[in-house]
Amino acid sequence: MHTSDHRPGAQIQGSAVFPHRHLTGISGLQPHEIMFLLDEAEQWVEANRSRAKSDKRLEGLTQINAFFENSTRTLLSFEIAGKRLGADVVNMHAAQSSVKKGETLIDTAVTLNAMRADVIVIRHASSGAVRLIADKVDCPVLNAGDGWHEHPTQALLDALTIRRRRGSVAGQRVVICGDILHSRVARSNILALTALAAEVRVVAPSTLMPPAMDRMFVTPFTDFDAALEGADVVMMLRVQNERMAGGYIPSTREFHMRYGLTPERLARAKPDALVMHPGPMNRGVEIDSIVADHPERSAITEQVEMGVAVRMACLDVLTRRSRGVEGWA
Amino acid sequence: MSSILFRNAQLVCPEGGISEGDLLVQGDTIAGVGQIDAPADAEVVDVSGKVLAPALIDLGVFAVDKGACRFGGIARVGLMPDQSPVLDDPGIVRRAAVSGKPQLWVHPLAAATRGLEGVDLAEIAINASAGARAIATGRHWIANAGTMRKALLYARDLNLTVVAHAEDGGLADGAVATAGETAARLGLPSAPAIAEALAIARDLMLAEETGAKLHFRQVTTAAGFDLIRAAKRRGVPVTCGITPAHLLLSDIAVSDFRTFARLSPPLRDESDRQAALAAVVDGTIDVIASGHDPRGPEAKRLPFADAEPGMAGAETLLALSLTLVRDGRLSLDKLFALLAAHPAKILGLESGLLKPGLPADLIVLDPETPWVIDARKMNARAGNTPFDRLPTQGRVLQLYKGGTLV
C-alpha cells in the first residue's frame, strides 16, 4: 500500500481533519488533508451525474466570485459548484483594465467583507494577491489562481482525475510539459502530486523552466521524448501567445516540433497512459487533436467534470465552521 | 564660543581606535581628544560607560527623513538623485543640499545623466558647484556602456566618485526576487544572481580603463565580491557598500509575500549572505548604509510583484550593524569606519573621525540598550522595515551636529 493511500482523516473527527480557514494554495496542506478533500469530492461526482443535482447545504450563504483576471471556465465551474450547493452566487468581473493593477485590491477586499460575503473566490494576475486579501476579510477565501503562484483547485481536480482513472496517485509517473515557469497550474500540481507520492517530471525548454526545480522534488527535463518513457500520465500546459513576444520560444511551430504531444510521442509513454490538459487547448501547438480527442486516453473532459465536484467539496468544507456543522463550529 | 567637554568616554575612532578619555568641542569643531583639562567656560558632560563616536554618514538614501536620522545617530546623508524632480539641475541640487539643515546635512548625489535616463550627461560640474558631492546612476544601471564610460571619464576630470547600481537591467528588469527556490515556490519573476556580477564586471573594466573612482552602492552576491576583491588588489579605485538587511536576511524573508522584504537588489540566497559577511570582515565592503526608502501602504500593501522596493532603514542602521560587533566579526572602531569614515572619504568630506579640527558630528551611544524594532512606532516617515518585532541592542542617546545637540 502506498503511503498516500493512508487516511488519518478516517479516524480524525470534525475540523481537525482540515484545520485551514482558507484555501490559498496546496503549499501548507498535509497529504492527508489533500486526500480528505479528494474523498469529499467523490460524493459530488456521483451527485452531479444524477438528474436532480441540487443540495441545500449552502442555502442563504453568499458566495462572491471576484475575478480580477479574465476567465471563463474556472469562473463557470465555481459558479455551478456554488449554485448546486444552494449558495447565492455573485460574480464580480474586475479585469485589469477597469481596476488598475493592484491599486484598489485592499479596498476591494474591505468592500467585499463589508457586504458580508460568506465565502470569496478570487482570481488575480499577481502572485500572492489572494493571500493579501485573505488576511483582510472575515470569511473563507478560495484561490482560483494568483499570478504564477498557485491554482489549488486545479491541482485537486487533476489529482482526483488521476486517482479515479489510475486507482491511486502514489507511484504514478506524471509528466508535466509546457510553460512551467509562468504556470500556477504546474506549481500547484507539483506540490499536490509530490505530496501524494507521485513521481513528477517537468518538461520545458530551459527558457521556460523555473530555477531550483530539484528543490521541489521533481526531475526537470528538456527532452520531452526522454521524459515520456514509462509515463502513466502526460499533463500538457497551455502555451500562451505572449511568451513568443517575450522571446522565451521562437515560434509555435518550433514549440510543437519539440514539445507538441503527437500520437508518435505518446507511444513512448505506457500504452494506457492518461492525457490531461487544464484547458483551454491550443490544438496543433502543445497537443494534437487526435490525442486530445482520444476516447480512451484523454481525460480532458473528465477533468472539467471533476473540477465542479472538487470545488463543491472545497466550498462545503471551508464553510462548515460558519454553518455550525457539528464538530466544525 | 561655546565649548563642551565630554568626560570619561569610551572614544571610538576609525583611525585612533578605542580608548578611554575626553573630547573637547569648541564651537562646531572638535578641539581636542585624550586627557583634557576643562576650560573654564566649558559645559562638562560626563559620559562614563558610554561610547562617544563619530555620527553616522549614510551614503545613498532616497528620502530626507530627519526623524529617522536623529533616532539613528545620522548627521549626514548622501541623497540619491531619484527624487521628484530628479537631482539633475543646479537649482534642485542646491535646494536638496539645504533641505535638512541645521540638524541633518544633505549631500546630494547628482544624476549622472539627464533625468536619470542613461542617455545624455547631466551638467555634472555645475551641479557639483551647487553642492553635489558625487554623481550616481540612480536605482538602475546605465545600460549603454558608452554612456557609462563617458560619465566615468567626465567625473574623473572633476575628481568626483560615480555611485553605480550593480544590476544588469537586461536580466533584472521586471524581476522582483533572486532566482532560487523561494522565487520558484512563490511564482515570482526572478533574475539570476549573476545579474549583479555582470554589471560589476563591466563597470570595473570601465573604471580601470578610465581611472575614475567608482562606488557600487550595494553589492550583495559572492560573485560580485570576488570581482571587487580582485579589482582592489589590482589597484582599481573601487569601493562598495551593503545594507544590514542583506547581511542579516536571506531570500527566505520573502516567503509569505512580505513586501517589506522586497528590496532592490533583492535579498539573496543564504550562500551569498555568508559571502557578504566574509566580505565585511576582509575589508572588501567599505560602507554599510541604510538604503533608507520609507514607503507607505499605497506602495507596500500590494501583491508582492506590484509593490515598490525599499525599506525604512535609517533608524535601525546602527543597532543592526552592531550585531557584527557582538558576533565578533568586527571591532567597534572598524564598524565606524564603515558607517562614518569611509562614506566621508567617498563623498570628499572632512568628517567621520574623532580628530581635532574636524566638525563635531558626534553620537553618545549605549551599545547594550535593548529595544524592539516596531514597524508601527517608527520615527521614519513610514514603517516599512523587514525587521519588524526583532529584538535588538544599541541605542543613540545623543546626536550632535556641528557641536549642537540635535
Boltz contact constraints between the chains, C-beta under 6 A:
constraints:
  - contact:
      token1: [A, 101]
      token2: [B, 306]
      max_distance: 6.0
  - contact:
      token1: [A, 102]
      token2: [B, 302]
      max_distance: 6.0
  - contact:
      token1: [A, 102]
      token2: [B, 303]
      max_distance: 6.0
  - contact:
      token1: [A, 102]
      token2: [B, 306]
      max_distance: 6.0
  - contact:
      token1: [A, 106]
      token2: [B, 301]
      max_distance: 6.0
  - contact:
      token1: [A, 126]
      token2: [B, 303]
      max_distance: 6.0
  - contact:
      token1: [A, 126]
      token2: [B, 305]
      max_distance: 6.0
  - contact:
      token1: [A, 126]
      token2: [B, 306]
      max_distance: 6.0
  - contact:
      token1: [A, 127]
      token2: [B, 186]
      max_distance: 6.0
  - contact:
      token1: [A, 127]
      token2: [B, 187]
      max_distance: 6.0
  - contact:
      token1: [A, 127]
      token2: [B, 188]
      max_distance: 6.0
  - contact:
      token1: [A, 128]
      token2: [B, 257]
      max_distance: 6.0
  - contact:
      token1: [A, 128]
      token2: [B, 303]
      max_distance: 6.0
  - contact:
      token1: [A, 128]
      token2: [B, 304]
      max_distance: 6.0
  - contact:
      token1: [A, 129]
      token2: [B, 303]
      max_distance: 6.0
  - contact:
      token1: [A, 131]
      token2: [B, 257]
      max_distance: 6.0
  - contact:
      token1: [A, 132]
      token2: [B, 303]
      max_distance: 6.0
  - contact:
      token1: [A, 147]
      token2: [B, 187]
      max_distance: 6.0
  - contact:
      token1: [A, 148]
      token2: [B, 187]
      max_distance: 6.0
  - contact:
      token1: [A, 149]
      token2: [B, 186]
      max_distance: 6.0
  - contact:
      token1: [A, 149]
      token2: [B, 187]
      max_distance: 6.0
  - contact:
      token1: [A, 187]
      token2: [B, 187]
      max_distance: 6.0
  - contact:
      token1: [A, 210]
      token2: [B, 184]
      max_distance: 6.0
  - contact:
      token1: [A, 211]
      token2: [B, 179]
      max_distance: 6.0
  - contact:
      token1: [A, 211]
      token2: [B, 180]
      max_distance: 6.0
  - contact:
      token1: [A, 211]
      token2: [B, 184]
      max_distance: 6.0
  - contact:
      token1: [A, 212]
      token2: [B, 180]
      max_distance: 6.0
  - contact:
      token1: [A, 212]
      token2: [B, 181]
      max_distance: 6.0
  - contact:
      token1: [A, 212]
      token2: [B, 184]
      max_distance: 6.0
  - contact:
      token1: [A, 215]
      token2: [B, 181]
      max_distance: 6.0
